Amino acid sequence: MLNRSPASSTASHNAHTSSERVRQETIAVLEEVAAGETWASEQLDSRERIVRHVVLPHEWAPGSELTPPMKLRRRSIGARYGGLIEGLYSV
């Protein structure tokens, strides 16, 4: 039988609670994205509607995918996410 100290039990509980919080936040973000996609699609012509999308695990920041004035760095995005982008169009 395994005896757990209160400290290890608390750490395990905190890790589970943190994991559950991240899961709930992820679900909330995905629901918000879906709602925005639905709203946008209703505003657009059928040729312009969003058919597929990918939610990345991080925000784009100036210096990598964005310039300081927040414009897209297309070459950088193409190099980093080219496979993902191709996958969206190949389905």
MIVEX-581875 format. One line per 2 residues: number of its first residue (from 1); their letters; for each residue x, y, z of N, C-alpha, C, O, CB. Coordinates in nm, 4 decimals, always signed. Glycine has a CB too. Layout:
NUM = A = X Y Z X Y Z X Y Z X Y Z X Y Z | ...
This chain:
1 = ML = +0.0835 -0.1179 +0.0000 +0.0000 +0.0000 +0.0000 +0.0879 +0.1241 +0.0000 +0.1891 +0.1290 +0.0699 -0.0949 -0.0001 +0.1208 | +0.0504 +0.2220 -0.0763 +0.1281 +0.3438 -0.0904 +0.0778 +0.4498 +0.0058 -0.0403 +0.4847 +0.0050 +0.1225 +0.3951 -0.2342
3 = NR = +0.1665 +0.5001 +0.0873 +0.1318 +0.6098 +0.1785 +0.1748 +0.7402 +0.1166 +0.2930 +0.7607 +0.0891 +0.1977 +0.5912 +0.3177 | +0.0825 +0.8261 +0.0950 +0.1159 +0.9571 +0.0402 +0.1171 +1.0587 +0.1516 +0.0290 +1.0608 +0.2376 +0.0167 +0.9986 -0.0700
5 = SP = +0.2176 +1.1422 +0.1487 +0.2227 +1.2497 +0.2471 +0.1235 +1.3569 +0.2068 +0.0883 +1.3653 +0.0892 +0.3660 +1.3085 +0.2595 | +0.0770 +1.4394 +0.2998 -0.0163 +1.5470 +0.2643 +0.0404 +1.6400 +0.1579 -0.0336 +1.6918 +0.0742 -0.0524 +1.6274 +0.3878
7 = AS = +0.1723 +1.6612 +0.1611 +0.2328 +1.7515 +0.0620 +0.2219 +1.6938 -0.0783 +0.1889 +1.7661 -0.1723 +0.3804 +1.7781 +0.0962 | +0.2493 +1.5633 -0.0941 +0.2416 +1.5053 -0.2283 +0.0969 +1.4963 -0.2744 +0.0686 +1.5104 -0.3933 +0.3069 +1.3662 -0.2311
9 = ST = +0.0055 +1.4730 -0.1812 -0.1362 +1.4700 -0.2152 -0.1836 +1.6068 -0.2612 -0.2590 +1.6175 -0.3579 -0.2189 +1.4229 -0.0959 | -0.1394 +1.7123 -0.1917 -0.1755 +1.8490 -0.2293 -0.1166 +1.8844 -0.3656 -0.1837 +1.9467 -0.4479 -0.1270 +1.9491 -0.1227
11 = AS = +0.0085 +1.8452 -0.3899 +0.0723 +1.8736 -0.5190 -0.0023 +1.8029 -0.6305 -0.0238 +1.8598 -0.7375 +0.2207 +1.8305 -0.5181 | -0.0415 +1.6795 -0.6057 -0.1168 +1.6048 -0.7061 -0.2508 +1.6708 -0.7333 -0.2924 +1.6816 -0.8487 -0.1375 +1.4602 -0.6612
13 = HN = -0.3188 +1.7150 -0.6285 -0.4478 +1.7836 -0.6435 -0.4307 +1.9140 -0.7205 -0.5111 +1.9457 -0.8082 -0.5109 +1.8115 -0.5054 | -0.3245 +1.9906 -0.6874 -0.3004 +2.1178 -0.7572 -0.2709 +2.0950 -0.9045 -0.3166 +2.1718 -0.9892 -0.1843 +2.1936 -0.6921
15 = AH = -0.1947 +1.9900 -0.9364 -0.1651 +1.9593 -1.0766 -0.2935 +1.9226 -1.1501 -0.3147 +1.9650 -1.2637 -0.0620 +1.8440 -1.0873 | -0.3789 +1.8443 -1.0857 -0.5064 +1.8066 -1.1472 -0.5950 +1.9284 -1.1658 -0.6568 +1.9454 -1.2709 -0.5787 +1.7015 -1.0620
17 = TS = -0.6012 +2.0134 -1.0636 -0.6821 +2.1350 -1.0720 -0.6309 +2.2264 -1.1820 -0.7100 +2.2836 -1.2570 -0.6822 +2.2091 -0.9379 | -0.4999 +2.2404 -1.1922 -0.4407 +2.3234 -1.2969 -0.4704 +2.2648 -1.4343 -0.5038 +2.3381 -1.5273 -0.2888 +2.3367 -1.2761
19 = SE = -0.4584 +2.1342 -1.4472 -0.4873 +2.0675 -1.5734 -0.6342 +2.0858 -1.6118 -0.6658 +2.1103 -1.7282 -0.4527 +1.9181 -1.5641 | -0.7217 +2.0742 -1.5156 -0.8650 +2.0926 -1.5418 -0.8940 +2.2363 -1.5823 -0.9766 +2.2599 -1.6704 -0.9483 +2.0547 -1.4181
21 = RV = -0.8279 +2.3322 -1.5197 -0.8471 +2.4731 -1.5531 -0.8016 +2.4995 -1.6969 -0.8699 +2.5696 -1.7717 -0.7696 +2.5637 -1.4539 | -0.6873 +2.4440 -1.7353 -0.6379 +2.4611 -1.8724 -0.7362 +2.3988 -1.9708 -0.7638 +2.4567 -2.0758 -0.4971 +2.3977 -1.8889
23 = RQ = -0.7891 +2.2813 -1.9376 -0.8865 +2.2164 -2.0243 -1.0114 +2.3008 -2.0406 -1.0626 +2.3150 -2.1516 -0.9232 +2.0801 -1.9698 | -1.0609 +2.3568 -1.9315 -1.1801 +2.4415 -1.9367 -1.1534 +2.5683 -2.0182 -1.2387 +2.6111 -2.0960 -1.2259 +2.4784 -1.7944
25 = ET = -1.0358 +2.6282 -2.0007 -1.0003 +2.7479 -2.0767 -0.9893 +2.7150 -2.2255 -1.0318 +2.7939 -2.3100 -0.8678 +2.8078 -2.0250 | -0.9327 +2.5994 -2.2574 -0.9205 +2.5572 -2.3976 -1.0580 +2.5386 -2.4600 -1.0819 +2.5817 -2.5728 -0.8395 +2.4265 -2.4083
27 = IA = -1.1476 +2.4749 -2.3873 -1.2845 +2.4563 -2.4362 -1.3510 +2.5912 -2.4594 -1.4184 +2.6105 -2.5606 -1.3671 +2.3724 -2.3366 | -1.3327 +2.6845 -2.3666 -1.3927 +2.8174 -2.3804 -1.3385 +2.8895 -2.5039 -1.4144 +2.9536 -2.5765 -1.3663 +2.9014 -2.2543
29 = VL = -1.2086 +2.8794 -2.5278 -1.1484 +2.9436 -2.6456 -1.2035 +2.8822 -2.7737 -1.2392 +2.9544 -2.8668 -0.9942 +2.9305 -2.6424 | -1.2106 +2.7500 -2.7790 -1.2619 +2.6835 -2.8990 -1.4084 +2.7182 -2.9242 -1.4493 +2.7340 -3.0393 -1.2459 +2.5322 -2.8864
31 = EE = -1.4873 +2.7300 -2.8184 -1.6275 +2.7707 -2.8343 -1.6368 +2.9142 -2.8869 -1.7215 +2.9443 -2.9710 -1.7028 +2.7584 -2.6998 | -1.5507 +3.0012 -2.8380 -1.5488 +3.1403 -2.8844 -1.5081 +3.1476 -3.0315 -1.5660 +3.2247 -3.1080 -1.4523 +3.2248 -2.7983
33 = VA = -1.4097 +3.0684 -3.0709 -1.3666 +3.0641 -3.2112 -1.4809 +3.0147 -3.2989 -1.5064 +3.0714 -3.4051 -1.2421 +2.9730 -3.2283 | -1.5501 +2.9096 -3.2555 -1.6624 +2.8551 -3.3327 -1.7735 +2.9588 -3.3477 -1.8324 +2.9715 -3.4550 -1.7174 +2.7280 -3.2655
35 = AG = -1.8022 +3.0328 -3.2405 -1.9052 +3.1364 -3.2473 -1.8641 +3.2476 -3.3438 -1.9464 +3.2965 -3.4214 -1.9321 +3.1947 -3.1073 | -1.7369 +3.2875 -3.3390 -1.6874 +3.3898 -3.4307 -1.6898 +3.3431 -3.5744 -1.7215 +3.4203 -3.6649 -1.5475 +3.4305 -3.3931
37 = ET = -1.6564 +3.2177 -3.5958 -1.6593 +3.1611 -3.7308 -1.8021 +3.1588 -3.7850 -1.8252 +3.1923 -3.9011 -1.5997 +3.0189 -3.7312 | -1.8964 +3.1196 -3.7020 -2.0373 +3.1168 -3.7438 -2.0846 +3.2573 -3.7789 -2.1483 +3.2780 -3.8821 -2.1265 +3.0564 -3.6324
39 = WA = -2.0534 +3.3531 -3.6932 -2.0945 +3.4913 -3.7176 -2.0333 +3.5430 -3.8480 -2.1029 +3.6019 -3.9307 -2.0532 +3.5818 -3.5994 | -1.9026 +3.5205 -3.8658 -1.8352 +3.5692 -3.9864 -1.8927 +3.5046 -4.1115 -1.9140 +3.5718 -4.2125 -1.6850 +3.5422 -3.9781
41 = SE = -1.9175 +3.3755 -4.1049 -1.9710 +3.3050 -4.2217 -2.1086 +3.3568 -4.2613 -2.1431 +3.3581 -4.3795 -1.9785 +3.1556 -4.1940 | -2.1866 +3.3991 -4.1635 -2.3186 +3.4544 -4.1936 -2.3080 +3.5899 -4.2630 -2.3998 +3.6299 -4.3347 -2.4007 +3.4678 -4.0656
43 = QL = -2.1980 +3.6604 -4.2427 -2.1792 +3.7926 -4.3016 -2.1190 +3.7863 -4.4412 -2.1257 +3.8839 -4.5159 -2.0914 +3.8766 -4.2126 | -2.0609 +3.6735 -4.4768 -1.9850 +3.6615 -4.6005 -2.0630 +3.5907 -4.7105 -2.1573 +3.5160 -4.6846 -1.8564 +3.5881 -4.5745
45 = DS = -2.0210 +3.6163 -4.8334 -2.0734 +3.5443 -4.9489 -2.0272 +3.3988 -4.9398 -1.9255 +3.3708 -4.8762 -2.0265 +3.6104 -5.0833 | -2.0980 +3.3085 -5.0005 -2.0657 +3.1651 -4.9894 -1.9231 +3.1341 -5.0353 -1.8613 +3.0412 -4.9834 -2.1647 +3.0825 -5.0715
47 = RE = -1.8701 +3.2095 -5.1308 -1.7327 +3.1865 -5.1775 -1.6294 +3.2309 -5.0764 -1.5139 +3.1888 -5.0839 -1.7090 +3.2586 -5.3081 | -1.6685 +3.3157 -4.9810 -1.5750 +3.3706 -4.8840 -1.5827 +3.3018 -4.7477 -1.5039 +3.3328 -4.6583 -1.6001 +3.5176 -4.8675
49 = RI = -1.6745 +3.2111 -4.7313 -1.6971 +3.1494 -4.6002 -1.5775 +3.0690 -4.5521 -1.5005 +3.0146 -4.6313 -1.8189 +3.0601 -4.6052 | -1.5642 +3.0631 -4.4215 -1.4584 +2.9847 -4.3588 -1.4999 +2.8385 -4.3655 -1.6072 +2.8012 -4.3181 -1.4323 +3.0303 -4.2103
51 = VR = -1.4138 +2.7558 -4.4250 -1.4449 +2.6143 -4.4394 -1.3649 +2.5336 -4.3367 -1.4198 +2.4447 -4.2715 -1.4144 +2.5656 -4.5837 | -1.2370 +2.5636 -4.3221 -1.1498 +2.4958 -4.2263 -1.0625 +2.5990 -4.1574 -1.0313 +2.7043 -4.2129 -1.0627 +2.3878 -4.2961
53 = HV = -1.0242 +2.5660 -4.0352 -0.9312 +2.6529 -3.9636 -0.8490 +2.5688 -3.8666 -0.8821 +2.4539 -3.8376 -1.0071 +2.7659 -3.8882 | -0.7417 +2.6286 -3.8175 -0.6556 +2.5653 -3.7182 -0.6358 +2.6664 -3.6062 -0.6125 +2.7844 -3.6320 -0.5176 +2.5194 -3.7803
55 = VL = -0.6451 +2.6205 -3.4827 -0.6155 +2.7053 -3.3676 -0.4764 +2.6669 -3.3195 -0.4525 +2.5527 -3.2804 -0.7235 +2.6892 -3.2528 | -0.3858 +2.7622 -3.3228 -0.2484 +2.7365 -3.2810 -0.2367 +2.7443 -3.1288 -0.3161 +2.8129 -3.0643 -0.1518 +2.8367 -3.3476
57 = PH = -0.1397 +2.6755 -3.0714 -0.1269 +2.6739 -2.9253 -0.0605 +2.7980 -2.8661 -0.0372 +2.8042 -2.7454 -0.0493 +2.5538 -2.8842 | -0.0303 +2.8953 -2.9490 +0.0330 +3.0177 -2.8983 -0.0123 +3.1376 -2.9814 -0.0607 +3.1230 -3.0936 +0.1880 +3.0052 -2.9012
59 = EW = +0.0046 +3.2553 -2.9237 -0.0301 +3.3788 -2.9952 +0.0858 +3.4204 -3.0839 +0.2018 +3.3942 -3.0521 -0.0661 +3.4927 -2.8961 | +0.0544 +3.4843 -3.1936 +0.1587 +3.5406 -3.2770 +0.2055 +3.6700 -3.2136 +0.1256 +3.7483 -3.1620 +0.1088 +3.5640 -3.4220
61 = AP = +0.3351 +3.6912 -3.2180 +0.3934 +3.8089 -3.1536 +0.4849 +3.8813 -3.2513 +0.5388 +3.8204 -3.3437 +0.4711 +3.7690 -3.0260 | +0.5022 +4.0111 -3.2305 +0.5981 +4.0838 -3.3133 +0.7362 +4.0198 -3.3003 +0.7792 +3.9826 -3.1911 +0.6033 +4.2336 -3.2731
63 = GS = +0.8036 +4.0081 -3.4129 +0.9364 +3.9495 -3.4129 +0.9410 +3.8141 -3.4807 +1.0419 +3.7797 -3.5423 +0.9863 +3.9369 -3.2730 | +0.8335 +3.7362 -3.4710 +0.8340 +3.6065 -3.5382 +0.7352 +3.6074 -3.6541 +0.7761 +3.6118 -3.7701 +0.7996 +3.4933 -3.4391
65 = EL = +0.6066 +3.6035 -3.6243 +0.5054 +3.6019 -3.7299 +0.4547 +3.7417 -3.7655 +0.3923 +3.7601 -3.8701 +0.3889 +3.5152 -3.6877 | +0.4805 +3.8379 -3.6812 +0.4312 +3.9745 -3.7028 +0.5451 +4.0751 -3.6979 +0.6449 +4.0560 -3.6284 +0.3250 +4.0107 -3.5982
67 = TP = +0.5272 +4.1830 -3.7740 +0.6219 +4.2939 -3.7668 +0.5846 +4.3797 -3.6453 +0.4771 +4.3606 -3.5885 +0.6208 +4.3791 -3.8997 | +0.6709 +4.4739 -3.6040 +0.6353 +4.5600 -3.4904 +0.5012 +4.6324 -3.5059 +0.4302 +4.6481 -3.4065 +0.7433 +4.6618 -3.4697
69 = PM = +0.4629 +4.6778 -3.6285 +0.3300 +4.7386 -3.6411 +0.2167 +4.6363 -3.6610 +0.1065 +4.6716 -3.7029 +0.3303 +4.8355 -3.7570 | +0.2466 +4.5076 -3.6297 +0.1467 +4.3997 -3.6304 +0.1000 +4.3575 -3.7698 -0.0134 +4.3125 -3.7863 +0.0278 +4.4422 -3.5507
71 = KL = +0.1873 +4.3720 -3.8701 +0.1567 +4.3199 -4.0037 +0.2130 +4.1781 -4.0142 +0.3115 +4.1442 -3.9486 +0.2161 +4.4127 -4.1162 | +0.1483 +4.0952 -4.0985 +0.1924 +3.9567 -4.1144 +0.3274 +3.9477 -4.1834 +0.3523 +4.0188 -4.2807 +0.0896 +3.8778 -4.1929
73 = RR = +0.4143 +3.8612 -4.1340 +0.5393 +3.8285 -4.2027 +0.5123 +3.7026 -4.2837 +0.5309 +3.5910 -4.2352 +0.6598 +3.8082 -4.1010 | +0.4693 +3.7212 -4.4053 +0.4210 +3.6108 -4.4868 +0.5265 +3.5026 -4.5113 +0.4942 +3.3839 -4.5078 +0.3721 +3.6636 -4.6183
75 = RS = +0.6499 +3.5408 -4.5357 +0.7549 +3.4404 -4.5590 +0.7781 +3.3561 -4.4341 +0.7907 +3.2339 -4.4420 +0.8865 +3.5085 -4.6019 | +0.7837 +3.4218 -4.3202 +0.8030 +3.3509 -4.1938 +0.6867 +3.2566 -4.1639 +0.7071 +3.1430 -4.1209 +0.8197 +3.4507 -4.0795
77 = IG = +0.5659 +3.3044 -4.1869 +0.4462 +3.2219 -4.1648 +0.4455 +3.1039 -4.2608 +0.4156 +2.9915 -4.2205 +0.3173 +3.3059 -4.1823 | +0.4783 +3.1283 -4.3877 +0.4836 +3.0208 -4.4870 +0.5875 +2.9156 -4.4516 +0.5631 +2.7958 -4.4662 +0.5134 +3.0779 -4.6243
79 = AR = +0.7029 +2.9604 -4.4054 +0.8084 +2.8657 -4.3691 +0.7698 +2.7838 -4.2464 +0.7939 +2.6632 -4.2413 +0.9397 +2.9398 -4.3432 | +0.7107 +2.8490 -4.1492 +0.6790 +2.7805 -4.0231 +0.5516 +2.6964 -4.0314 +0.5455 +2.5876 -3.9741 +0.6648 +2.8823 -3.9118
81 = YG = +0.4503 +2.7460 -4.1022 +0.3193 +2.6807 -4.1029 +0.2775 +2.6306 -4.2405 +0.1606 +2.5979 -4.2611 +0.2154 +2.7756 -4.0514 | +0.3706 +2.6240 -4.3346 +0.3380 +2.5829 -4.4703 +0.2682 +2.4483 -4.4780 +0.1730 +2.4317 -4.5542 +0.4620 +2.5787 -4.5521
83 = GL = +0.3150 +2.3519 -4.3994 +0.2510 +2.2202 -4.3988 +0.1088 +2.2242 -4.3489 +0.0212 +2.1578 -4.4043 +0.3298 +2.1251 -4.3150 | +0.0849 +2.3020 -4.2441 -0.0512 +2.3183 -4.1915 -0.1422 +2.3844 -4.2937 -0.2564 +2.3428 -4.3132 -0.0494 +2.4007 -4.0626
85 = IE = -0.0900 +2.4879 -4.3587 -0.1690 +2.5611 -4.4573 -0.2031 +2.4702 -4.5742 -0.3177 +2.4667 -4.6191 -0.0934 +2.6860 -4.5064 | -0.1043 +2.3968 -4.6237 -0.1292 +2.3039 -4.7338 -0.2336 +2.2009 -4.6932 -0.3207 +2.1657 -4.7728 +0.0011 +2.2339 -4.7767
87 = GL = -0.2251 +2.1526 -4.5699 -0.3211 +2.0543 -4.5213 -0.4633 +2.1059 -4.5194 -0.5575 +2.0295 -4.5408 -0.2831 +2.0098 -4.3845 | -0.4801 +2.2351 -4.4940 -0.6141 +2.2934 -4.4938 -0.6759 +2.2930 -4.6328 -0.7971 +2.2767 -4.6470 -0.6095 +2.4353 -4.4398
89 = YS = -0.5937 +2.3107 -4.7344 -0.6433 +2.3172 -4.8712 -0.6508 +2.1814 -4.9399 -0.7181 +2.1681 -5.0421 -0.5566 +2.4080 -4.9513 | -0.5827 +2.0801 -4.8855 -0.5768 +1.9510 -4.9537 -0.6902 +1.8565 -4.9158 -0.7019 +1.7488 -4.9742 -0.4461 +1.8850 -4.9244
91 = V = -0.7727 +1.8939 -4.8208 -0.8813 +1.8056 -4.7778 -0.9960 +1.8115 -4.8731 -1.0967 +1.7436 -4.8529 -0.9286 +1.8414 -4.6390
